């Protein structure tokens, strides 16, 4: 069902695995929001109804894509200190999600399946429990992963053609770098001005912001851990 013949011979049978493989490939090429089920079916030489039969609707297919993406995420060594374990995990989260534009936003909406997330969730929460976070461990894991995904989703938005067509107000901010009436704004404007003057700094700004946010979250959790231990 759904297979067709070509001069070079019959196509491989349409299976759920092949459908998800093709969806992951299209996501890497175009972004998760930029392909339709009809286009996916066309890439497979099948009818859209065949995709529904094997995988389900688009939401079900997206969940399958997210599971595949999560499966490629490296899990840090359990011997690391909990802060370094999460710092490494979340650094890899950014790298992996950027390979598949659009998946970060959907990760916030749809959690990966138990099968896909078992190792990450189990190790992460056990590490937090061993550190002393107790019943807060699950909340912490959710907070950290959601924060990471939201940051990457924002980067995806900024890298989209739609965003590039909007007015960039960085130059407007930069003009206030010596504003004596608004010293707080001036401080921020100096940073914006430095970014505008240095393409290398501008290129790495989002990565630096991401790492800064993750590290400060982990610093805050270290303070919370000291409170829990009394």
C-alpha positions as YAML, in Angstrom:
chain: A
units: angstrom
residues:
- id: 1
  name: UNK
  ca: [0.00, 0.00, 0.00]
- id: 2
  name: UNK
  ca: [1.35, 3.40, -0.99]
- id: 3
  name: UNK
  ca: [4.36, 2.00, -2.88]
- id: 4
  name: UNK
  ca: [4.83, 2.66, -6.54]
- id: 5
  name: UNK
  ca: [7.06, 1.51, -9.33]
- id: 6
  name: UNK
  ca: [9.70, 3.43, -11.19]
- id: 7
  name: UNK
  ca: [12.05, 2.56, -14.08]
- id: 8
  name: UNK
  ca: [14.72, 1.62, -11.56]
- id: 9
  name: UNK
  ca: [12.42, -0.81, -9.76]
- id: 10
  name: UNK
  ca: [9.79, -0.77, -7.03]
- id: 11
  name: UNK
  ca: [10.08, 1.66, -4.14]
- id: 12
  name: UNK
  ca: [10.61, 0.23, -0.66]
- id: 13
  name: UNK
  ca: [7.39, -0.41, 1.23]
- id: 14
  name: UNK
  ca: [5.96, 2.53, 3.11]
- id: 15
  name: UNK
  ca: [6.41, 1.98, 6.85]
- id: 16
  name: UNK
  ca: [6.04, 4.17, 9.92]
- id: 17
  name: UNK
  ca: [9.83, 4.20, 10.25]
- id: 18
  name: UNK
  ca: [10.33, 5.42, 6.68]
- id: 19
  name: UNK
  ca: [7.71, 8.11, 7.16]
- id: 20
  name: UNK
  ca: [9.38, 9.42, 10.31]
- id: 21
  name: UNK
  ca: [12.82, 9.21, 8.65]
- id: 22
  name: UNK
  ca: [11.55, 11.42, 5.83]
- id: 23
  name: UNK
  ca: [9.87, 13.83, 8.25]
- id: 24
  name: UNK
  ca: [13.09, 14.22, 10.23]
- id: 25
  name: UNK
  ca: [15.02, 14.86, 7.02]
- id: 26
  name: UNK
  ca: [12.55, 17.51, 5.87]
- id: 27
  name: UNK
  ca: [12.69, 19.12, 9.31]
- id: 28
  name: UNK
  ca: [16.47, 19.36, 9.14]
- id: 29
  name: UNK
  ca: [16.27, 20.88, 5.65]
- id: 30
  name: UNK
  ca: [13.31, 23.27, 6.04]
- id: 31
  name: UNK
  ca: [12.27, 23.45, 9.68]
- id: 32
  name: UNK
  ca: [9.37, 21.69, 11.35]
- id: 33
  name: UNK
  ca: [6.78, 24.31, 10.36]
- id: 34
  name: UNK
  ca: [7.80, 24.47, 6.71]
- id: 35
  name: UNK
  ca: [6.57, 21.20, 5.27]
- id: 36
  name: UNK
  ca: [3.11, 19.70, 4.91]
- id: 37
  name: UNK
  ca: [1.84, 16.13, 5.06]
- id: 38
  name: UNK
  ca: [1.17, 16.36, 1.33]
- id: 39
  name: UNK
  ca: [4.79, 17.35, 0.67]
- id: 40
  name: UNK
  ca: [6.02, 14.57, 2.92]
- id: 41
  name: UNK
  ca: [3.81, 12.08, 1.12]
- id: 42
  name: UNK
  ca: [5.15, 13.31, -2.21]
- id: 43
  name: UNK
  ca: [8.73, 12.79, -1.04]
- id: 44
  name: UNK
  ca: [7.83, 9.20, -0.23]
- id: 45
  name: UNK
  ca: [5.85, 8.61, -3.42]
- id: 46
  name: UNK
  ca: [2.71, 7.90, -1.42]
- id: 47
  name: UNK
  ca: [-0.73, 9.34, -0.77]
- id: 48
  name: UNK
  ca: [-1.34, 11.40, 2.41]
- id: 49
  name: UNK
  ca: [-3.85, 8.77, 3.54]
- id: 50
  name: UNK
  ca: [-0.97, 6.29, 3.79]
- id: 51
  name: UNK
  ca: [0.78, 8.55, 6.32]
- id: 52
  name: UNK
  ca: [-2.39, 8.75, 8.41]
- id: 53
  name: UNK
  ca: [-2.70, 4.97, 8.29]
- id: 54
  name: UNK
  ca: [0.86, 4.32, 9.51]
- id: 55
  name: UNK
  ca: [1.54, 7.27, 11.83]
- id: 56
  name: UNK
  ca: [-1.61, 9.34, 12.38]
- id: 57
  name: UNK
  ca: [-2.26, 13.06, 11.96]
- id: 58
  name: UNK
  ca: [0.39, 15.79, 11.83]
- id: 59
  name: UNK
  ca: [0.54, 16.16, 15.62]
- id: 60
  name: UNK
  ca: [1.26, 12.46, 15.97]
- id: 61
  name: UNK
  ca: [3.97, 12.73, 13.32]
- id: 62
  name: UNK
  ca: [5.50, 15.75, 15.05]
- id: 63
  name: UNK
  ca: [5.65, 13.79, 18.30]
- id: 64
  name: UNK
  ca: [7.45, 10.99, 16.44]
- id: 65
  name: UNK
  ca: [9.93, 13.52, 15.03]
- id: 66
  name: UNK
  ca: [10.53, 14.95, 18.51]
- id: 67
  name: UNK
  ca: [11.21, 11.46, 19.85]
- id: 68
  name: UNK
  ca: [13.79, 10.92, 17.10]
- id: 69
  name: UNK
  ca: [15.47, 14.22, 17.92]
- id: 70
  name: UNK
  ca: [15.58, 13.42, 21.65]
- id: 71
  name: UNK
  ca: [17.09, 10.04, 20.83]
- id: 72
  name: UNK
  ca: [20.12, 11.78, 19.27]
- id: 73
  name: UNK
  ca: [20.82, 13.78, 22.43]
- id: 74
  name: UNK
  ca: [24.05, 12.68, 24.18]
- id: 75
  name: UNK
  ca: [23.55, 11.84, 27.87]
- id: 76
  name: UNK
  ca: [26.45, 13.10, 30.04]
- id: 77
  name: UNK
  ca: [28.45, 10.80, 32.28]
- id: 78
  name: UNK
  ca: [26.73, 10.05, 35.58]
- id: 79
  name: UNK
  ca: [29.98, 10.67, 37.43]
- id: 80
  name: UNK
  ca: [29.80, 14.42, 36.83]
- id: 81
  name: UNK
  ca: [28.75, 16.85, 39.55]
- id: 82
  name: UNK
  ca: [25.06, 17.68, 39.10]
- id: 83
  name: UNK
  ca: [25.77, 21.26, 37.95]
- id: 84
  name: UNK
  ca: [28.27, 20.17, 35.31]
- id: 85
  name: UNK
  ca: [26.00, 17.30, 34.23]
- id: 86
  name: UNK
  ca: [23.18, 19.73, 33.47]
- id: 87
  name: UNK
  ca: [25.49, 22.34, 31.97]
- id: 88
  name: UNK
  ca: [26.78, 19.73, 29.50]
- id: 89
  name: UNK
  ca: [23.32, 18.27, 28.83]
- id: 90
  name: UNK
  ca: [21.77, 21.64, 28.08]
- id: 91
  name: UNK
  ca: [24.69, 22.76, 25.92]
- id: 92
  name: UNK
  ca: [24.05, 19.64, 23.82]
- id: 93
  name: UNK
  ca: [20.30, 20.36, 23.81]
- id: 94
  name: UNK
  ca: [20.96, 23.64, 22.01]
- id: 95
  name: UNK
  ca: [23.23, 22.01, 19.44]
- id: 96
  name: UNK
  ca: [20.79, 19.18, 18.69]
- id: 97
  name: UNK
  ca: [17.66, 21.33, 18.51]
- id: 98
  name: UNK
  ca: [19.35, 23.78, 16.13]
- id: 99
  name: UNK
  ca: [19.89, 20.90, 13.72]
- id: 100
  name: UNK
  ca: [16.11, 20.59, 13.48]
- id: 101
  name: UNK
  ca: [14.64, 24.12, 13.39]
- id: 102
  name: UNK
  ca: [11.23, 24.46, 14.97]
- id: 103
  name: UNK
  ca: [11.49, 21.41, 17.21]
- id: 104
  name: UNK
  ca: [12.38, 23.49, 20.29]
- id: 105
  name: UNK
  ca: [9.00, 25.24, 20.33]
- id: 106
  name: UNK
  ca: [7.18, 21.93, 19.98]
- id: 107
  name: UNK
  ca: [9.27, 20.43, 22.76]
- id: 108
  name: UNK
  ca: [7.69, 22.98, 25.08]
- id: 109
  name: UNK
  ca: [4.21, 21.98, 23.89]
- id: 110
  name: UNK
  ca: [4.62, 18.22, 23.63]
- id: 111
  name: UNK
  ca: [6.86, 16.31, 25.99]
- id: 112
  name: UNK
  ca: [8.78, 13.46, 24.36]
- id: 113
  name: UNK
  ca: [7.39, 9.98, 24.92]
- id: 114
  name: UNK
  ca: [8.42, 7.91, 27.92]
- id: 115
  name: UNK
  ca: [10.38, 5.59, 25.63]
- id: 116
  name: UNK
  ca: [12.40, 8.46, 24.17]
- id: 117
  name: UNK
  ca: [12.98, 10.32, 27.45]
- id: 118
  name: UNK
  ca: [13.46, 7.49, 29.96]
- id: 119
  name: UNK
  ca: [17.26, 7.66, 30.19]
- id: 120
  name: UNK
  ca: [17.43, 11.46, 30.35]
- id: 121
  name: UNK
  ca: [14.63, 11.80, 32.92]
- id: 122
  name: UNK
  ca: [15.78, 8.92, 35.08]
- id: 123
  name: UNK
  ca: [19.43, 9.98, 35.25]
- id: 124
  name: UNK
  ca: [18.68, 13.67, 35.63]
- id: 125
  name: UNK
  ca: [16.23, 13.24, 38.49]
- id: 126
  name: UNK
  ca: [18.35, 10.62, 40.27]
- id: 127
  name: UNK
  ca: [21.30, 12.99, 40.10]
- id: 128
  name: UNK
  ca: [19.23, 15.80, 41.59]
- id: 129
  name: UNK
  ca: [17.86, 13.53, 44.30]
- id: 130
  name: UNK
  ca: [21.34, 12.34, 45.19]
- id: 131
  name: UNK
  ca: [22.45, 15.99, 45.43]
- id: 132
  name: UNK
  ca: [19.71, 16.64, 47.99]
- id: 133
  name: UNK
  ca: [16.88, 18.33, 46.06]
- id: 134
  name: UNK
  ca: [14.38, 15.66, 47.11]
- id: 135
  name: UNK
  ca: [10.81, 16.20, 45.93]
- id: 136
  name: UNK
  ca: [11.81, 19.33, 44.00]
- id: 137
  name: UNK
  ca: [13.91, 17.26, 41.58]
- id: 138
  name: UNK
  ca: [11.13, 16.77, 39.03]
- id: 139
  name: UNK
  ca: [10.25, 20.47, 39.04]
- id: 140
  name: UNK
  ca: [13.90, 21.37, 38.54]
- id: 141
  name: UNK
  ca: [14.33, 19.06, 35.56]
- id: 142
  name: UNK
  ca: [11.21, 20.48, 33.95]
- id: 143
  name: UNK
  ca: [12.31, 24.08, 34.61]
- id: 144
  name: UNK
  ca: [15.77, 23.57, 33.13]
- id: 145
  name: UNK
  ca: [14.68, 21.72, 30.00]
- id: 146
  name: UNK
  ca: [11.80, 24.12, 29.36]
- id: 147
  name: UNK
  ca: [14.07, 27.14, 29.79]
- id: 148
  name: UNK
  ca: [16.56, 25.64, 27.33]
- id: 149
  name: UNK
  ca: [13.88, 24.86, 24.75]
- id: 150
  name: UNK
  ca: [12.33, 28.32, 25.03]
- id: 151
  name: UNK
  ca: [15.71, 29.98, 24.45]
- id: 152
  name: UNK
  ca: [16.32, 27.87, 21.34]
- id: 153
  name: UNK
  ca: [12.79, 28.53, 20.09]
- id: 154
  name: UNK
  ca: [13.47, 32.26, 20.34]
- id: 155
  name: UNK
  ca: [16.68, 31.81, 18.37]
- id: 156
  name: UNK
  ca: [14.76, 29.89, 15.72]
- id: 157
  name: UNK
  ca: [12.32, 32.79, 15.47]
- id: 158
  name: UNK
  ca: [15.15, 35.31, 15.13]
- id: 159
  name: UNK
  ca: [16.74, 33.24, 12.36]
- id: 160
  name: UNK
  ca: [13.50, 33.02, 10.38]
- id: 161
  name: UNK
  ca: [13.00, 35.09, 7.18]
- id: 162
  name: UNK
  ca: [9.89, 36.68, 8.74]
- id: 163
  name: UNK
  ca: [11.94, 38.10, 11.61]
- id: 164
  name: UNK
  ca: [14.67, 39.43, 9.34]
- id: 165
  name: UNK
  ca: [12.06, 41.51, 7.54]
- id: 166
  name: UNK
  ca: [11.01, 43.25, 10.75]
- id: 167
  name: UNK
  ca: [12.61, 46.47, 11.93]
- id: 168
  name: UNK
  ca: [15.78, 45.78, 13.90]
- id: 169
  name: UNK
  ca: [15.84, 48.25, 16.80]
- id: 170
  name: UNK
  ca: [19.43, 47.46, 17.85]
- id: 171
  name: UNK
  ca: [20.71, 50.63, 16.16]
- id: 172
  name: UNK
  ca: [18.08, 52.71, 17.94]
- id: 173
  name: UNK
  ca: [19.20, 51.34, 21.30]
- id: 174
  name: UNK
  ca: [22.88, 51.84, 20.44]
- id: 175
  name: UNK
  ca: [22.35, 55.56, 19.87]
- id: 176
  name: UNK
  ca: [21.63, 55.95, 23.60]
- id: 177
  name: UNK
  ca: [25.08, 54.71, 24.69]
- id: 178
  name: UNK
  ca: [25.96, 58.10, 26.19]
- id: 179
  name: UNK
  ca: [22.50, 59.19, 27.38]
- id: 180
  name: UNK
  ca: [23.15, 61.08, 30.68]
- id: 181
  name: UNK
  ca: [19.47, 61.17, 31.60]
- id: 182
  name: UNK
  ca: [19.01, 57.41, 31.44]
- id: 183
  name: UNK
  ca: [22.19, 55.74, 32.78]
- id: 184
  name: UNK
  ca: [20.59, 52.29, 32.90]
- id: 185
  name: UNK
  ca: [19.54, 52.53, 29.27]
- id: 186
  name: UNK
  ca: [23.01, 53.85, 28.40]
- id: 187
  name: UNK
  ca: [24.64, 50.80, 29.94]
- id: 188
  name: UNK
  ca: [22.45, 48.50, 27.86]
- id: 189
  name: UNK
  ca: [23.03, 50.63, 24.76]
- id: 190
  name: UNK
  ca: [26.80, 50.31, 25.14]
- id: 191
  name: UNK
  ca: [26.48, 46.55, 24.91]
- id: 192
  name: UNK
  ca: [24.26, 46.88, 21.82]
- id: 193
  name: UNK
  ca: [26.75, 49.30, 20.26]
- id: 194
  name: UNK
  ca: [29.63, 46.87, 20.91]
- id: 195
  name: UNK
  ca: [27.67, 44.08, 19.22]
- id: 196
  name: UNK
  ca: [27.02, 46.23, 16.18]
- id: 197
  name: UNK
  ca: [30.70, 47.14, 15.90]
- id: 198
  name: UNK
  ca: [31.99, 43.57, 16.21]
- id: 199
  name: UNK
  ca: [30.48, 40.95, 13.83]
- id: 200
  name: UNK
  ca: [32.22, 38.15, 15.77]
- id: 201
  name: UNK
  ca: [30.59, 39.29, 19.01]
- id: 202
  name: UNK
  ca: [27.21, 39.59, 17.31]
- id: 203
  name: UNK
  ca: [27.53, 36.12, 15.80]
- id: 204
  name: UNK
  ca: [28.15, 34.47, 19.18]
- id: 205
  name: UNK
  ca: [25.80, 36.62, 21.24]
- id: 206
  name: UNK
  ca: [22.89, 34.16, 21.32]
- id: 207
  name: UNK
  ca: [25.15, 31.28, 22.33]
- id: 208
  name: UNK
  ca: [26.66, 33.40, 25.09]
- id: 209
  name: UNK
  ca: [23.20, 34.46, 26.30]
- id: 210
  name: UNK
  ca: [22.08, 30.83, 26.36]
- id: 211
  name: UNK
  ca: [25.10, 29.68, 28.37]
- id: 212
  name: UNK
  ca: [24.76, 32.65, 30.73]
- id: 213
  name: UNK
  ca: [21.09, 31.88, 31.40]
- id: 214
  name: UNK
  ca: [21.76, 28.19, 32.03]
- id: 215
  name: UNK
  ca: [24.69, 28.90, 34.34]
- id: 216
  name: UNK
  ca: [22.71, 31.44, 36.36]
- id: 217
  name: UNK
  ca: [19.83, 28.97, 36.70]
- id: 218
  name: UNK
  ca: [22.28, 26.40, 38.02]
- id: 219
  name: UNK
  ca: [23.82, 28.97, 40.39]
- id: 220
  name: UNK
  ca: [20.35, 29.72, 41.73]
- id: 221
  name: UNK
  ca: [19.68, 26.03, 42.25]
- id: 222
  name: UNK
  ca: [22.94, 25.72, 44.19]
- id: 223
  name: UNK
  ca: [21.66, 28.43, 46.54]
- id: 224
  name: UNK
  ca: [18.35, 26.59, 46.84]
- id: 225
  name: UNK
  ca: [20.19, 23.36, 47.63]
- id: 226
  name: UNK
  ca: [22.04, 25.08, 50.47]
- id: 227
  name: UNK
  ca: [18.66, 26.21, 51.84]
- id: 228
  name: UNK
  ca: [17.27, 22.69, 51.67]
- id: 229
  name: UNK
  ca: [20.25, 21.32, 53.51]
- id: 230
  name: UNK
  ca: [19.81, 23.97, 56.18]
...
